Amino acid sequence: MTPWQACGHGAQPVMFLARCWHPPGRPLLAHCSQVQPRPGGRNVPYVIAGLVLVGAVSLLNLVLLLVILRRWQELEAVRRRGDFAAQGPQPGDALPDFTATALSGRTLTQDDFRSGELLLGVFSHDCPSCTDSLPDFAERADRTRAAGGRVLALVIGAEAGESSLTARLVGPADEVVPEPEASPLFSALRVPAFPTILGYRDGVVAAPSAADREPVPAAS
């Protein structure tokens, strides 16, 4: 006799759970209970809703992580600009003595900038941040000229004289001095990064700052 026959189900192969207990002197099958499969279709919407919720929370966490990383990078860039500015010329430092020939053909010396305002930009010809900073530099140059000041740009690099950056500075700056003519003044200034923008008044630094771009270390 098969177990399902003993439970009264004949020879039909139905799903059941048989719990059998046969101590001595007792029947072989003491108890059988049938377990019918329970329909699970009604749970599918809840499963789908749970998966959607988990996906939405994961996406939100990813977005928040990207925002935090972006903000951290911005703060780190600000900190680096501050560190570089602290290493360069400080308020009260005098414009070093120099003699240089600008692209205009004029010979410039420190005496040309002893009075009034001077906006001095120091750039590298192959520095992406220098190129990105040109609009800001041009705006500051316009304000300096409006106040009666002058604008001087130094471009450092072996190919500075032929670079597109030098050509683009000719308009915003009153005088552009590329390397090698710019090398003595660049070395004397000891600027720590490109681009660096210095504001002078009557021959001394009034407002030192690195431009609002990711600085590139400069080896002076």
Long-range contacts (C-beta under 8 A, 24 or more apart in sequence): 3-29, 3-32, 6-32, 7-32, 7-34, 9-34, 77-214, 80-214, 80-215, 81-193, 81-209, 81-210, 81-212, 81-215, 84-192, 84-193, 84-196, 84-210, 84-215, 84-217, 85-196, 85-208, 85-209, 85-210, 87-192, 88-189, 88-190, 88-191, 88-192, 88-193, 88-196, 88-198, 88-208, 88-210, 89-189, 89-190, 89-191, 89-198, 89-205, 89-208, 90-205, 90-208, 91-204, 91-205, 91-206, 91-207, 91-208, 92-204, 92-205, 93-204, 93-205, 94-203, 94-204, 94-205, 95-120, 95-200, 95-203, 95-204, 95-205, 96-185, 96-188, 96-189, 97-188, 98-184, 98-185, 98-188, 99-184, 100-177, 100-181, 100-182, 100-184, 100-185, 101-177, 101-181, 102-175, 102-176, 102-177, 102-181, 103-161, 103-166, 103-170, 103-175, 103-176, 103-177, 103-178, 104-175, 104-176, 106-175, 108-152, 108-175, 108-177, 110-203, 112-150, 113-150, 113-152, 113-200, 113-203, 114-202, 114-203, 115-202, 115-203, 116-148, 116-149, 116-150, 116-201, 116-202, 117-144, 117-147, 117-148, 117-149, 117-150, 117-199, 117-200, 117-201, 117-206, 118-144, 118-149, 118-150, 118-151, 118-152, 118-199, 118-200, 118-201, 118-203, 119-144, 119-149, 119-150, 119-151, 119-152, 119-197, 119-198, 119-199, 119-200, 120-151, 120-152, 120-153, 120-154, 120-197, 120-198, 120-199, 120-200, 121-151, 121-152, 121-153, 121-154, 121-169, 121-173, 121-195, 121-196, 121-197, 121-198, 121-211, 122-153, 122-154, 122-156, 122-186, 122-189, 122-191, 122-194, 122-195, 122-196, 122-197, 122-198, 122-218, 123-153, 123-154, 123-155, 123-156, 123-165, 123-169, 123-194, 123-195, 124-155, 124-156, 124-157, 124-160, 124-194, 124-195, 124-216, 124-218, 125-155, 125-156, 125-157, 125-159, 125-160, 125-163, 125-165, 125-166, 125-178, 126-157, 126-159, 126-163, 127-165, 127-194, 127-195, 127-216, 129-194, 129-195, 129-211, 129-213, 129-214, 129-215, 129-216, 130-165, 130-194, 130-195, 130-213, 130-216, 131-165, 131-168, 132-213, 133-195, 133-197, 133-211, 133-212, 133-213, 134-165, 134-168, 134-169, 134-172, 136-211, 136-212, 137-169, 137-172, 137-195, 137-197, 137-211, 138-171, 138-172, 140-197, 141-172, 141-173, 142-172, 144-199, 145-174, 150-174, 150-175, 151-175, 152-176, 152-177, 153-177, 154-178, 154-182, 154-185, 154-186, 155-179, 155-182, 156-182, 156-183, 156-186, 156-194, 156-218, 186-220, 187-220, 189-220, 190-220, 191-218, 191-220, 192-217, 192-218, 192-220, 193-217, 193-218, 194-218
